[in-house]
Amino acid sequence: MSVSAHVTELQKKHEQLSQLVEKEQKSPGTNDFTITQMKKEKLKLKEEIQRLKN
């Protein structure tokens, strides 16, 4: 897998996770811990994307 293909896959995962976080935040009774974990994963993906782009 090329670096650009890997970056594209990471960006897709980041976008999917972003949509899931939005959905969960709008949903009543959502566990704040779960949302926090998803946000941390999003941040890790974003950092990895930036690292690979540089």
QUIGIDA-V423564 format. One record per residue. N is the residue number from 1. RES is the residue in one letter. PHI is phi in degrees with one decimal (none if undefined). D_LAST is the distance of its C-alpha to the last C-alpha in whole Angstrom. Layout:
N|RES|PHI|D_LAST, N|RES|PHI|D_LAST
//
This chain:
1|M|none|17, 2|S|-73.8|15, 3|V|-62.6|11, 4|S|-65.7|11, 5|A|-67.2|15, 6|H|-65.4|14, 7|V|-61.5|11, 8|T|-61.2|14, 9|E|-63.4|17, 10|L|-63.8|15, 11|Q|-64.8|15, 12|K|-63.0|19, 13|K|-62.2|19, 14|H|-61.9|18, 15|E|-64.5|20, 16|Q|-62.6|23, 17|L|-66.3|23, 18|S|-61.0|23, 19|Q|-64.5|26, 20|L|-65.2|28, 21|V|-60.7|27, 22|E|-58.6|29, 23|K|-61.4|31, 24|E|-67.1|32, 25|Q|-67.5|32, 26|K|-82.3|35, 27|S|-81.6|37, 28|P|-69.0|40, 29|G|77.7|40, 30|T|-75.4|36, 31|N|-72.1|35, 32|D|-63.3|33, 33|F|-62.5|32, 34|T|-62.6|31, 35|I|-63.5|29, 36|T|-61.5|27, 37|Q|-63.7|26, 38|M|-64.9|25, 39|K|-66.5|23, 40|K|-64.5|21, 41|E|-64.8|20, 42|K|-59.0|19, 43|L|-63.6|17, 44|K|-61.0|16, 45|L|-63.2|14, 46|K|-61.4|13, 47|E|-64.4|11, 48|E|-65.8|10, 49|I|-61.7|9, 50|Q|-63.2|6, 51|R|-63.2|5, 52|L|-71.6|5, 53|K|-71.0|4, 54|N|-90.6|0
//
